[in-house]
Amino acid sequence: LLVFLVGAALWAWSDPMKFVPYFLWILGGGFVLSLVTIFVKQAAPITAPLYALVEGVLIGCISFFFEKFYPGIVVQAVGLTFGTLFALLLAYQSKLIKVTQNFRLGVVAATGGIALYYLASLILSTFFKIQVPLIHESTPLGIGFSVFVVIIAALNLVLDFDFIEKGAETHAPKYMEWYAAFGLMVTLIWLYLEILRLLAKTRRR
């Protein structure tokens, strides 16, 4: 899945302007594929690779424009994303971080709160031209908000590790390998985009 994602991203990076007119369609396609994968897990061996390709195009276009305004930011974001992934995997395997019920509830609740905040921002800015504070601001509070979101996104990786480990222990069906990989990829994409946003805010400061 990562090979598909990176390959599509590099393809989009080479000529991002040809994808701009179809950006909303591509975004919608990725959303539909994610919903199908979530609610029809048996379809994950087919929908997960398609999702990786679609998201790769989006990531490639977004990364290109970030790099245009903030040279060097993409390499930093990629490095921080995979550095965070391997650091948390090491911490999880060494039992420095344990997934308790309270830990899981806290991360899920925080993730849900962030999702609702982003959704409210999207609705208010699209239909009422109202800008919700913190998300795009490069003020200390705006940067602090982005740091918080990055931390929550990173902690979702730990939940992904736990989900994969539990699935292996209980001998989950073969298609769940694709579903688990899909979940991990979704988290990595979210983490990468939030790190990009955070780095852009610090550059503007």
C-alpha positions in Angstrom: 0.0 0.0 0.0 2.8 2.4 0.8 4.4 1.7 -2.6 1.1 2.5 -4.3 0.8 5.7 -2.2 4.3 6.9 -2.9 4.2 6.0 -6.6 0.9 7.9 -7.1 2.3 10.8 -5.1 5.4 11.1 -7.3 3.2 10.8 -10.4 1.0 13.7 -9.2 4.1 15.7 -8.1 5.5 15.6 -11.6 2.5 17.5 -13.0 0.0 18.5 -10.3 -1.8 21.1 -12.3 -3.6 18.5 -14.5 -5.2 17.1 -11.3 -6.4 20.4 -9.9 -9.7 20.5 -11.9 -10.6 17.1 -10.6 -9.4 17.7 -7.0 -12.9 17.5 -5.5 -13.7 14.4 -7.4 -10.5 12.7 -6.3 -11.2 13.8 -2.7 -14.7 12.4 -2.9 -13.4 9.2 -4.4 -11.0 8.7 -1.6 -13.8 9.3 1.0 -16.1 6.8 -0.7 -13.4 4.2 -0.8 -12.6 4.7 2.8 -16.2 4.3 3.8 -16.5 1.1 1.8 -13.4 -0.3 3.4 -14.6 0.6 6.9 -18.1 -0.9 6.5 -17.3 -3.8 4.2 -14.0 -5.1 5.6 -14.0 -8.1 3.2 -13.5 -5.7 0.4 -10.2 -4.3 1.8 -7.9 -6.3 -0.5 -9.4 -4.4 -3.4 -10.5 -1.1 -1.9 -7.3 -0.5 0.2 -4.9 -0.4 -2.8 -7.4 1.8 -4.8 -7.6 4.1 -1.7 -3.8 4.2 -1.6 -3.6 5.3 -5.2 -6.2 8.0 -4.9 -4.7 9.4 -1.7 -1.3 9.3 -3.3 -2.5 11.7 -6.0 -3.9 14.0 -3.3 -0.7 13.8 -1.2 1.4 14.5 -4.3 -0.5 17.6 -5.2 -0.7 19.0 -1.7 3.0 18.3 -1.1 3.9 20.1 -4.3 2.2 23.3 -3.4 3.5 23.2 0.2 7.0 22.8 -1.2 6.5 25.6 -3.6 5.8 28.1 -0.8 8.1 26.5 1.9 11.1 24.9 0.2 12.4 21.8 2.0 9.2 21.3 4.0 8.2 18.0 2.4 11.5 16.3 3.2 11.2 17.5 6.8 7.6 16.3 7.1 8.3 12.9 5.6 11.3 12.4 7.9 9.3 13.4 11.0 6.4 11.2 10.0 8.4 8.0 9.6 10.6 9.0 12.6 7.5 9.2 14.7 6.2 5.9 13.3 9.4 4.0 14.2 9.8 5.7 17.5 6.3 4.7 18.6 6.6 1.2 17.2 9.8 0.8 19.3 8.1 2.2 22.4 5.1 -0.1 21.8 7.2 -3.2 21.3 9.3 -2.5 24.4 6.1 -2.0 26.4 6.9 1.7 27.2 3.4 2.5 26.0 0.6 0.2 26.9 -2.9 0.3 25.3 -5.2 0.3 28.3 -8.9 0.9 28.1 -8.5 4.5 29.4 -5.8 5.1 26.9 -7.9 3.9 24.0 -11.0 5.9 25.2 -8.9 9.1 25.6 -7.3 8.8 22.1 -10.6 8.0 20.4 -12.4 10.8 22.2 -9.7 13.3 21.3 -9.7 12.1 17.7 -13.5 12.5 17.5 -13.3 16.0 19.0 -10.7 17.0 16.4 -12.8 15.5 13.6 -15.9 17.5 14.7 -13.9 20.7 15.0 -12.6 20.3 11.5 -16.0 19.4 10.2 -17.5 22.5 11.8 -14.7 24.6 10.3 -15.4 23.2 6.8 -19.2 23.9 7.1 -18.8 27.4 8.5 -16.1 28.5 6.0 -17.9 27.0 3.0 -21.5 28.1 3.6 -21.1 31.1 6.0 -17.6 32.4 5.2 -16.8 32.1 8.9 -13.2 31.2 9.8 -12.8 28.9 12.8 -9.8 30.0 14.9 -6.6 27.9 15.5 -6.7 25.6 12.5 -4.9 27.9 10.0 -3.5 30.5 12.4 0.3 30.8 12.9 -0.2 32.4 16.3 1.3 30.6 19.4 -2.2 29.2 20.1 -2.6 28.1 16.5 0.8 26.4 16.6 -0.1 24.8 20.0 -3.3 23.5 18.5 -1.4 21.9 15.7 1.1 20.3 18.1 -1.8 18.8 20.0 -3.3 17.4 16.8 0.0 15.9 15.8 0.3 14.2 19.2 -3.2 12.7 18.9 -2.5 11.6 15.3 0.7 9.9 16.5 -1.0 8.2 19.4 -3.5 6.7 16.9 -0.5 4.8 15.5 -0.3 3.0 18.8 -3.9 1.9 18.5 -3.1 0.6 15.0 -0.2 -1.4 16.4 -2.4 -2.9 19.1 -5.2 -3.7 16.6 -2.7 -5.5 14.4 -1.2 -7.4 17.3 -4.6 -8.5 18.6 -5.7 -9.6 15.1 -2.6 -11.8 14.8 -3.1 -13.3 18.2 -6.8 -14.2 17.5 -6.0 -15.5 14.0 -8.2 -12.9 12.3 -9.3 -13.7 8.6 -6.8 -13.0 5.9 -8.6 -9.9 4.6 -8.1 -8.3 7.9 -4.4 -7.9 7.1 -5.4 -5.5 4.3 -7.9 -3.8 6.6 -5.3 -3.3 9.3 -2.8 -2.0 6.7 -5.5 0.4 5.5 -6.0 1.7 9.0 -2.3 2.3 9.6 -2.0 4.1 6.2 -4.9 6.4 7.0 -3.2 7.4 10.3 0.1 7.9 8.6 -1.5 10.2 5.9 -3.2 12.2 8.6 0.0 12.5 10.7 1.9 13.6 7.6 -0.6 16.3 6.7 -0.7 17.6 10.2 3.0 17.8 10.4 3.0 19.7 7.1 0.5 22.1 8.6 2.6 22.6 11.8 5.8 23.1 9.9 4.1 25.7 7.6 2.8 27.6 10.6 6.3 27.7 12.2 7.7 28.9 8.9 5.1 31.7 8.8 6.2 32.8 12.3 
